[in-house]
């Protein structure tokens, strides 16, 4: 007895994205956690999943990768467009540590926050609201960098006026010999940024889907709302907006280097991200599962080993 055998007639029957084959998704999971890093035919030759034993290891290694990317491009005299997430967050403390330790000036960095909460018209939270992603970035990354920080006029946030300019700004940086790096987390429904699976139904082809650079006032999936209630709003679902402005695959699939993170472990054996990680690594790329495209790009995905499972029932 499980969801697959009891789905018909239940309240869950039309809950998941229409393009999800739940049996195929379940088959992505191997009961042997050690196989999660087994290479798949569609992975980029330079894509590498990196297991981490603890949250401390995860934060340090991912932060080092961000800082290393910033240092390398600076040493090479390149401008760097960096699409940045709010979630995960712990890596920013270590990125700041390494950049300050190495004395790396971030004047060549152009930050692009990948998303922001919004209302149905695309209006965003004030920048001093503790739930705003702009507030989170200023507190965790831009502020602590001090004199070495990214210039204010090179910090981009996903407001309804500024988000539509991202594609042109990033293209200009790349056309000038610069690079695009994308740091990201993986959503419970396998979104990247707030690019949700159900958006796939609105495009005539995968090619059209891949061209979409952004969306204003994107309608979020209920699982996304609940994920963020748990991870960012201390379980207070009533405080989570139902919409967001977000970058799309037309930007996050154009990376020269990706830096991913999956740290969705809670405590006492509880987690929210194990299945999402297995789907990302094992399901062939499909617009119905946006995160499945990330392994097709060059870079690294850091993840907590515990997320690999085994994903078997354990009552807490």
C-alpha positions as YAML, in Angstrom:
chain: A
units: angstrom
residues:
- id: 1
  name: UNK
  ca: [0.00, 0.00, 0.00]
- id: 2
  name: UNK
  ca: [1.44, 3.36, -1.06]
- id: 3
  name: UNK
  ca: [0.54, 6.58, -2.90]
- id: 4
  name: UNK
  ca: [0.57, 4.91, -6.30]
- id: 5
  name: UNK
  ca: [-1.94, 2.28, -5.23]
- id: 6
  name: UNK
  ca: [-4.22, 4.69, -3.34]
- id: 7
  name: UNK
  ca: [-4.04, 7.79, -5.56]
- id: 8
  name: UNK
  ca: [-7.23, 7.21, -7.52]
- id: 9
  name: UNK
  ca: [-10.15, 9.11, -6.00]
- id: 10
  name: UNK
  ca: [-7.99, 10.75, -3.34]
- id: 11
  name: UNK
  ca: [-7.41, 14.47, -2.78]
- id: 12
  name: UNK
  ca: [-3.91, 13.96, -4.21]
- id: 13
  name: UNK
  ca: [-5.11, 12.72, -7.59]
- id: 14
  name: UNK
  ca: [-4.66, 16.03, -9.44]
- id: 15
  name: UNK
  ca: [-2.20, 17.61, -7.04]
- id: 16
  name: UNK
  ca: [1.13, 16.86, -8.74]
- id: 17
  name: UNK
  ca: [2.22, 18.44, -12.04]
- id: 18
  name: UNK
  ca: [0.36, 16.88, -14.98]
- id: 19
  name: UNK
  ca: [3.57, 15.79, -16.69]
- id: 20
  name: UNK
  ca: [4.84, 13.76, -13.74]
- id: 21
  name: UNK
  ca: [4.91, 9.98, -14.09]
- id: 22
  name: UNK
  ca: [4.94, 9.06, -10.41]
- id: 23
  name: UNK
  ca: [5.96, 5.46, -11.02]
- id: 24
  name: UNK
  ca: [8.90, 6.60, -13.15]
- id: 25
  name: UNK
  ca: [9.84, 9.16, -10.52]
- id: 26
  name: UNK
  ca: [9.78, 6.52, -7.77]
- id: 27
  name: UNK
  ca: [12.01, 4.31, -9.90]
- id: 28
  name: UNK
  ca: [14.68, 7.03, -9.87]
- id: 29
  name: UNK
  ca: [15.46, 6.12, -6.27]
- id: 30
  name: UNK
  ca: [17.96, 3.36, -5.58]
- id: 31
  name: UNK
  ca: [17.92, 1.67, -2.18]
- id: 32
  name: UNK
  ca: [21.73, 1.73, -2.28]
- id: 33
  name: UNK
  ca: [22.65, 5.36, -1.45]
- id: 34
  name: UNK
  ca: [26.18, 4.91, -2.79]
- id: 35
  name: UNK
  ca: [24.88, 4.71, -6.37]
- id: 36
  name: UNK
  ca: [23.51, 8.25, -6.38]
- id: 37
  name: UNK
  ca: [26.70, 9.58, -7.99]
- id: 38
  name: UNK
  ca: [26.71, 6.96, -10.78]
- id: 39
  name: UNK
  ca: [27.12, 8.88, -14.02]
- id: 40
  name: UNK
  ca: [24.17, 9.10, -16.40]
- id: 41
  name: UNK
  ca: [24.45, 9.33, -20.18]
- id: 42
  name: UNK
  ca: [22.96, 12.85, -20.36]
- id: 43
  name: UNK
  ca: [25.27, 14.43, -17.77]
- id: 44
  name: UNK
  ca: [27.80, 16.97, -18.99]
- id: 45
  name: UNK
  ca: [31.33, 15.47, -18.97]
- id: 46
  name: UNK
  ca: [32.35, 18.18, -16.50]
- id: 47
  name: UNK
  ca: [29.35, 17.85, -14.19]
- id: 48
  name: UNK
  ca: [30.25, 16.42, -10.79]
- id: 49
  name: UNK
  ca: [28.04, 15.63, -7.78]
- id: 50
  name: UNK
  ca: [29.93, 16.16, -4.52]
- id: 51
  name: UNK
  ca: [28.67, 14.35, -1.37]
- id: 52
  name: UNK
  ca: [29.12, 16.16, 1.95]
- id: 53
  name: UNK
  ca: [29.07, 14.45, 5.33]
- id: 54
  name: UNK
  ca: [27.71, 17.40, 7.33]
- id: 55
  name: UNK
  ca: [26.05, 20.78, 6.94]
- id: 56
  name: UNK
  ca: [29.33, 22.38, 7.99]
- id: 57
  name: UNK
  ca: [31.16, 20.57, 5.18]
- id: 58
  name: UNK
  ca: [28.43, 21.49, 2.72]
- id: 59
  name: UNK
  ca: [28.48, 25.19, 3.59]
- id: 60
  name: UNK
  ca: [32.28, 25.35, 3.42]
- id: 61
  name: UNK
  ca: [32.70, 23.48, 0.14]
- id: 62
  name: UNK
  ca: [29.91, 25.32, -1.68]
- id: 63
  name: UNK
  ca: [31.13, 28.66, -0.33]
- id: 64
  name: UNK
  ca: [34.65, 27.82, -1.50]
- id: 65
  name: UNK
  ca: [33.35, 27.02, -4.99]
- id: 66
  name: UNK
  ca: [31.56, 30.38, -5.21]
- id: 67
  name: UNK
  ca: [34.61, 32.26, -3.96]
- id: 68
  name: UNK
  ca: [36.93, 30.31, -6.27]
- id: 69
  name: UNK
  ca: [34.80, 31.19, -9.28]
- id: 70
  name: UNK
  ca: [34.89, 34.88, -8.36]
- id: 71
  name: UNK
  ca: [38.65, 34.82, -7.77]
- id: 72
  name: UNK
  ca: [39.41, 32.95, -11.01]
- id: 73
  name: UNK
  ca: [37.40, 35.27, -13.25]
- id: 74
  name: UNK
  ca: [38.96, 38.30, -11.56]
- id: 75
  name: UNK
  ca: [42.46, 36.95, -12.12]
- id: 76
  name: UNK
  ca: [41.58, 36.29, -15.76]
- id: 77
  name: UNK
  ca: [40.35, 39.85, -16.20]
- id: 78
  name: UNK
  ca: [36.79, 38.75, -16.96]
- id: 79
  name: UNK
  ca: [33.49, 40.26, -15.93]
- id: 80
  name: UNK
  ca: [31.31, 37.73, -14.09]
- id: 81
  name: UNK
  ca: [27.54, 37.61, -14.21]
- id: 82
  name: UNK
  ca: [26.50, 35.55, -11.19]
- id: 83
  name: UNK
  ca: [22.92, 34.36, -10.77]
- id: 84
  name: UNK
  ca: [22.51, 33.83, -7.03]
- id: 85
  name: UNK
  ca: [19.91, 32.06, -4.88]
- id: 86
  name: UNK
  ca: [18.41, 32.64, -1.48]
- id: 87
  name: UNK
  ca: [18.31, 29.00, -0.46]
- id: 88
  name: UNK
  ca: [20.65, 27.46, 0.33]
- id: 89
  name: UNK
  ca: [22.26, 30.27, 2.34]
- id: 90
  name: UNK
  ca: [24.96, 28.89, 4.64]
- id: 91
  name: UNK
  ca: [27.57, 28.90, 1.88]
- id: 92
  name: UNK
  ca: [27.62, 32.71, 1.71]
- id: 93
  name: UNK
  ca: [29.37, 33.01, 5.09]
- id: 94
  name: UNK
  ca: [32.23, 30.89, 3.77]
- id: 95
  name: UNK
  ca: [32.31, 32.62, 0.37]
- id: 96
  name: UNK
  ca: [32.76, 35.88, 2.27]
- id: 97
  name: UNK
  ca: [35.46, 34.31, 4.46]
- id: 98
  name: UNK
  ca: [37.53, 33.05, 1.52]
- id: 99
  name: UNK
  ca: [37.16, 36.24, -0.53]
- id: 100
  name: UNK
  ca: [38.24, 38.36, 2.43]
- id: 101
  name: UNK
  ca: [41.07, 35.96, 3.28]
- id: 102
  name: UNK
  ca: [42.36, 36.08, -0.29]
- id: 103
  name: UNK
  ca: [41.75, 39.82, -0.62]
- id: 104
  name: UNK
  ca: [39.61, 39.39, -3.74]
- id: 105
  name: UNK
  ca: [37.96, 42.60, -4.93]
- id: 106
  name: UNK
  ca: [34.51, 41.82, -6.36]
- id: 107
  name: UNK
  ca: [34.31, 44.86, -8.61]
- id: 108
  name: UNK
  ca: [34.12, 42.56, -11.66]
- id: 109
  name: UNK
  ca: [31.07, 40.71, -10.30]
- id: 110
  name: UNK
  ca: [27.52, 41.48, -11.41]
- id: 111
  name: UNK
  ca: [25.03, 39.82, -9.05]
- id: 112
  name: UNK
  ca: [21.61, 38.74, -10.29]
- id: 113
  name: UNK
  ca: [19.23, 37.47, -7.64]
- id: 114
  name: UNK
  ca: [17.36, 34.65, -9.31]
- id: 115
  name: UNK
  ca: [13.96, 35.35, -7.78]
- id: 116
  name: UNK
  ca: [11.88, 37.32, -5.31]
- id: 117
  name: UNK
  ca: [8.50, 36.98, -3.64]
- id: 118
  name: UNK
  ca: [5.71, 38.96, -5.30]
- id: 119
  name: UNK
  ca: [2.00, 39.58, -5.42]
- id: 120
  name: UNK
  ca: [-0.18, 38.73, -8.43]
- id: 121
  name: UNK
  ca: [1.02, 41.90, -10.19]
- id: 122
  name: UNK
  ca: [4.74, 41.28, -9.64]
- id: 123
  name: UNK
  ca: [5.15, 43.82, -6.85]
- id: 124
  name: UNK
  ca: [7.85, 42.71, -4.41]
- id: 125
  name: UNK
  ca: [8.48, 43.04, -0.69]
- id: 126
  name: UNK
  ca: [10.31, 46.14, 0.55]
- id: 127
  name: UNK
  ca: [14.07, 45.56, 0.65]
- id: 128
  name: UNK
  ca: [14.13, 45.94, 4.45]
- id: 129
  name: UNK
  ca: [11.52, 43.21, 5.00]
- id: 130
  name: UNK
  ca: [13.20, 40.21, 6.66]
- id: 131
  name: UNK
  ca: [11.40, 37.87, 4.26]
- id: 132
  name: UNK
  ca: [12.72, 39.67, 1.16]
- id: 133
  name: UNK
  ca: [15.48, 37.99, -0.79]
- id: 134
  name: UNK
  ca: [17.19, 41.33, -1.33]
- id: 135
  name: UNK
  ca: [17.38, 41.75, 2.45]
- id: 136
  name: UNK
  ca: [18.82, 38.25, 2.80]
- id: 137
  name: UNK
  ca: [21.53, 38.89, 0.20]
- id: 138
  name: UNK
  ca: [22.54, 42.22, 1.68]
- id: 139
  name: UNK
  ca: [22.84, 40.67, 5.12]
- id: 140
  name: UNK
  ca: [24.55, 37.42, 4.13]
- id: 141
  name: UNK
  ca: [26.81, 38.37, 1.24]
- id: 142
  name: UNK
  ca: [27.08, 41.93, -0.01]
- id: 143
  name: UNK
  ca: [27.30, 43.59, 3.40]
- id: 144
  name: UNK
  ca: [29.86, 41.26, 5.04]
- id: 145
  name: UNK
  ca: [32.24, 41.62, 2.07]
- id: 146
  name: UNK
  ca: [32.93, 45.17, 3.24]
- id: 147
  name: UNK
  ca: [35.25, 47.18, 1.01]
- id: 148
  name: UNK
  ca: [35.68, 44.20, -1.34]
- id: 149
  name: UNK
  ca: [31.98, 43.91, -2.08]
- id: 150
  name: UNK
  ca: [30.09, 43.91, -5.37]
- id: 151
  name: UNK
  ca: [29.39, 47.54, -6.41]
- id: 152
  name: UNK
  ca: [25.83, 48.57, -5.59]
- id: 153
  name: UNK
  ca: [25.05, 49.43, -9.20]
- id: 154
  name: UNK
  ca: [26.01, 45.86, -10.18]
- id: 155
  name: UNK
  ca: [23.58, 44.20, -7.76]
- id: 156
  name: UNK
  ca: [20.39, 43.16, -9.53]
- id: 157
  name: UNK
  ca: [17.22, 42.10, -7.77]
- id: 158
  name: UNK
  ca: [14.16, 40.47, -9.32]
- id: 159
  name: UNK
  ca: [11.72, 43.39, -9.22]
- id: 160
  name: UNK
  ca: [9.12, 43.63, -11.95]
- id: 161
  name: UNK
  ca: [11.02, 46.53, -13.53]
- id: 162
  name: UNK
  ca: [14.54, 45.11, -13.28]
- id: 163
  name: UNK
  ca: [14.03, 41.38, -13.89]
- id: 164
  name: UNK
  ca: [13.12, 41.91, -17.59]
- id: 165
  name: UNK
  ca: [16.53, 43.58, -18.09]
- id: 166
  name: UNK
  ca: [18.52, 40.56, -16.87]
- id: 167
  name: UNK
  ca: [18.80, 38.83, -20.26]
- id: 168
  name: UNK
  ca: [20.19, 41.91, -22.02]
- id: 169
  name: UNK
  ca: [22.64, 42.69, -19.21]
- id: 170
  name: UNK
  ca: [23.93, 39.12, -19.02]
- id: 171
  name: UNK
  ca: [24.23, 38.86, -22.81]
- id: 172
  name: UNK
  ca: [26.30, 42.05, -22.88]
- id: 173
  name: UNK
  ca: [28.67, 40.62, -20.24]
- id: 174
  name: UNK
  ca: [29.09, 37.36, -22.14]
- id: 175
  name: UNK
  ca: [29.46, 39.12, -25.49]
- id: 176
  name: UNK
  ca: [32.26, 41.15, -23.92]
- id: 177
  name: UNK
  ca: [34.21, 38.02, -23.01]
- id: 178
  name: UNK
  ca: [32.73, 37.57, -19.54]
- id: 179
  name: UNK
  ca: [31.20, 34.47, -17.98]
- id: 180
  name: UNK
  ca: [27.88, 33.46, -16.48]
- id: 181
  name: UNK
  ca: [27.85, 31.38, -13.30]
- id: 182
  name: UNK
  ca: [24.65, 30.05, -11.75]
- id: 183
  name: UNK
  ca: [24.37, 29.02, -8.12]
- id: 184
  name: UNK
  ca: [21.15, 27.24, -7.23]
- id: 185
  name: UNK
  ca: [19.17, 25.08, -4.87]
- id: 186
  name: UNK
  ca: [16.66, 22.39, -5.82]
- id: 187
  name: UNK
  ca: [13.01, 22.86, -4.90]
- id: 188
  name: UNK
  ca: [10.74, 20.22, -3.46]
- id: 189
  name: UNK
  ca: [9.00, 20.12, -6.86]
- id: 190
  name: UNK
  ca: [12.40, 20.29, -8.56]
- id: 191
  name: UNK
  ca: [12.15, 23.90, -9.56]
- id: 192
  name: UNK
  ca: [15.25, 25.99, -10.27]
- id: 193
  name: UNK
  ca: [14.73, 29.51, -8.91]
- id: 194
  name: UNK
  ca: [10.92, 29.64, -8.83]
- id: 195
  name: UNK
  ca: [10.59, 28.17, -12.31]
- id: 196
  name: UNK
  ca: [7.91, 25.61, -11.50]
- id: 197
  name: UNK
  ca: [7.18, 22.28, -13.27]
- id: 198
  name: UNK
  ca: [3.62, 23.19, -14.27]
- id: 199
  name: UNK
  ca: [4.87, 26.00, -16.50]
- id: 200
  name: UNK
  ca: [5.80, 23.30, -19.03]
- id: 201
  name: UNK
  ca: [2.15, 22.99, -20.07]
- id: 202
  name: UNK
  ca: [2.20, 26.54, -21.44]
- id: 203
  name: UNK
  ca: [4.87, 25.95, -24.11]
- id: 204
  name: UNK
  ca: [4.40, 24.24, -27.46]
- id: 205
  name: UNK
  ca: [7.86, 22.68, -27.40]
- id: 206
  name: UNK
  ca: [10.90, 22.11, -25.25]
- id: 207
  name: UNK
  ca: [12.77, 24.60, -27.43]
- id: 208
  name: UNK
  ca: [10.21, 27.30, -26.65]
- id: 209
  name: UNK
  ca: [10.40, 26.48, -22.94]
- id: 210
  name: UNK
  ca: [14.20, 26.79, -23.01]
- id: 211
  name: UNK
  ca: [13.98, 30.29, -24.50]
- id: 212
  name: UNK
  ca: [11.95, 31.75, -21.62]
- id: 213
  name: UNK
  ca: [14.20, 34.14, -19.69]
- id: 214
  name: UNK
  ca: [11.92, 35.14, -16.82]
- id: 215
  name: UNK
  ca: [8.42, 35.33, -15.43]
- id: 216
  name: UNK
  ca: [6.70, 38.07, -13.45]
- id: 217
  name: UNK
  ca: [4.20, 36.99, -10.78]
- id: 218
  name: UNK
  ca: [4.72, 33.29, -11.35]
- id: 219
  name: UNK
  ca: [2.06, 31.10, -9.71]
- id: 220
  name: UNK
  ca: [3.81, 28.86, -7.22]
- id: 221
  name: UNK
  ca: [2.98, 25.20, -6.65]
- id: 222
  name: UNK
  ca: [1.46, 24.35, -3.24]
- id: 223
  name: UNK
  ca: [4.48, 22.19, -2.40]
- id: 224
  name: UNK
  ca: [6.72, 25.19, -3.00]
- id: 225
  name: UNK
  ca: [4.62, 27.22, -0.56]
- id: 226
  name: UNK
  ca: [4.87, 24.51, 2.09]
- id: 227
  name: UNK
  ca: [8.59, 23.93, 1.48]
- id: 228
  name: UNK
  ca: [9.26, 27.60, 2.16]
- id: 229
  name: UNK
  ca: [6.93, 27.66, 5.15]
- id: 230
  name: UNK
  ca: [9.19, 24.98, 6.65]
- id: 231
  name: UNK
  ca: [12.57, 26.32, 5.55]
- id: 232
  name: UNK
  ca: [12.13, 30.11, 5.70]
- id: 233
  name: UNK
  ca: [8.97, 31.09, 7.58]
- id: 234
  name: UNK
  ca: [9.21, 28.91, 10.70]
- id: 235
  name: UNK
  ca: [6.11, 26.90, 9.63]
- id: 236
  name: UNK
  ca: [3.92, 30.01, 9.28]
- id: 237
  name: UNK
  ca: [2.31, 29.21, 5.94]
- id: 238
  name: UNK
  ca: [0.11, 32.32, 6.14]
- id: 239
  name: UNK
  ca: [3.21, 34.50, 5.71]
- id: 240
  name: UNK
  ca: [4.39, 32.88, 2.45]
- id: 241
  name: UNK
  ca: [3.41, 34.74, -0.75]
- id: 242
  name: UNK
  ca: [1.73, 32.67, -3.45]
- id: 243
  name: UNK
  ca: [3.59, 34.34, -6.33]
- id: 244
  name: UNK
  ca: [7.18, 35.17, -7.24]
- id: 245
  name: UNK
  ca: [9.25, 36.86, -9.92]
- id: 246
  name: UNK
  ca: [11.83, 34.44, -11.31]
- id: 247
  name: UNK
  ca: [14.50, 33.82, -13.90]
- id: 248
  name: UNK
  ca: [13.76, 31.08, -16.42]
- id: 249
  name: UNK
  ca: [15.63, 28.40, -18.37]
- id: 250
  name: UNK
  ca: [16.61, 30.99, -20.98]
- id: 251
  name: UNK
  ca: [19.05, 32.24, -18.34]
- id: 252
  name: UNK
  ca: [19.86, 29.41, -15.91]
- id: 253
  name: UNK
  ca: [20.59, 26.99, -18.76]
- id: 254
  name: UNK
  ca: [23.14, 29.36, -20.33]
- id: 255
  name: UNK
  ca: [25.74, 28.99, -17.56]
- id: 256
  name: UNK
  ca: [29.44, 28.57, -18.17]
- id: 257
  name: UNK
  ca: [29.66, 27.08, -14.68]
- id: 258
  name: UNK
  ca: [27.01, 25.89, -12.23]
- id: 259
  name: UNK
  ca: [27.27, 25.56, -8.45]
- id: 260
  name: UNK
  ca: [24.35, 23.63, -6.97]
- id: 261
  name: UNK
  ca: [23.40, 22.78, -3.42]
- id: 262
  name: UNK
  ca: [21.03, 20.34, -1.73]
- id: 263
  name: UNK
  ca: [21.03, 20.55, 2.06]
- id: 264
  name: UNK
  ca: [17.38, 19.78, 2.83]
- id: 265
  name: UNK
  ca: [17.90, 17.66, 5.93]
- id: 266
  name: UNK
  ca: [15.97, 18.54, 9.08]
- id: 267
  name: UNK
  ca: [16.69, 16.37, 12.12]
- id: 268
  name: UNK
  ca: [15.96, 12.96, 13.66]
- id: 269
  name: UNK
  ca: [16.06, 11.39, 10.20]
- id: 270
  name: UNK
  ca: [13.56, 13.82, 8.71]
- id: 271
  name: UNK
  ca: [14.21, 15.52, 5.35]
- id: 272
  name: UNK
  ca: [12.34, 17.20, 2.52]
- id: 273
  name: UNK
  ca: [14.79, 16.99, -0.40]
- id: 274
  name: UNK
  ca: [15.87, 13.37, -0.82]
- id: 275
  name: UNK
  ca: [13.44, 12.46, -3.61]
- id: 276
  name: UNK
  ca: [14.06, 15.79, -5.35]
- id: 277
  name: UNK
  ca: [17.81, 15.07, -5.41]
- id: 278
  name: UNK
  ca: [17.34, 11.59, -6.87]
- id: 279
  name: UNK
  ca: [14.96, 12.98, -9.51]
- id: 280
  name: UNK
  ca: [17.47, 15.67, -10.46]
- id: 281
  name: UNK
  ca: [20.29, 13.18, -10.94]
- id: 282
  name: UNK
  ca: [18.43, 10.16, -12.33]
- id: 283
  name: UNK
  ca: [15.44, 11.37, -14.37]
- id: 284
  name: UNK
  ca: [16.31, 12.23, -17.96]
- id: 285
  name: UNK
  ca: [15.90, 15.94, -18.73]
- id: 286
  name: UNK
  ca: [12.31, 17.12, -19.09]
- id: 287
  name: UNK
  ca: [10.69, 20.53, -18.85]
- id: 288
  name: UNK
  ca: [8.25, 19.01, -16.36]
- id: 289
  name: UNK
  ca: [11.15, 18.56, -13.92]
- id: 290
  name: UNK
  ca: [13.32, 21.70, -14.40]
- id: 291
  name: UNK
  ca: [16.20, 20.60, -12.16]
- id: 292
  name: UNK
  ca: [16.89, 17.61, -14.44]
- id: 293
  name: UNK
  ca: [18.60, 19.97, -16.89]
- id: 294
  name: UNK
  ca: [21.24, 21.13, -14.41]
- id: 295
  name: UNK
  ca: [23.45, 18.01, -14.71]
- id: 296
  name: UNK
  ca: [23.64, 18.70, -18.46]
- id: 297
  name: UNK
  ca: [25.84, 21.71, -17.65]
- id: 298
  name: UNK
  ca: [29.44, 22.01, -16.46]
- id: 299
  name: UNK
  ca: [29.93, 22.40, -12.72]
- id: 300
  name: UNK
  ca: [29.29, 20.84, -9.34]
- id: 301
  name: UNK
  ca: [26.30, 19.89, -7.22]
- id: 302
  name: UNK
  ca: [27.07, 19.68, -3.50]
- id: 303
  name: UNK
  ca: [24.67, 17.55, -1.45]
- id: 304
  name: UNK
  ca: [24.34, 16.12, 2.04]
- id: 305
  name: UNK
  ca: [25.00, 12.38, 1.97]
- id: 306
  name: UNK
  ca: [21.98, 11.78, 4.18]
- id: 307
  name: UNK
  ca: [19.69, 12.87, 1.35]
- id: 308
  name: UNK
  ca: [20.72, 9.79, -0.63]
- id: 309
  name: UNK
  ca: [18.93, 7.64, 1.91]
- id: 310
  name: UNK
  ca: [18.04, 4.88, 1.84]
- id: 311
  name: UNK
  ca: [14.68, 6.60, 1.42]
- id: 312
  name: UNK
  ca: [12.66, 4.15, 3.47]
- id: 313
  name: UNK
  ca: [9.90, 4.79, 5.97]
- id: 314
  name: UNK
  ca: [10.96, 5.75, 9.48]
- id: 315
  name: UNK
  ca: [8.33, 7.09, 11.87]
- id: 316
  name: UNK
  ca: [9.53, 10.11, 13.84]
...
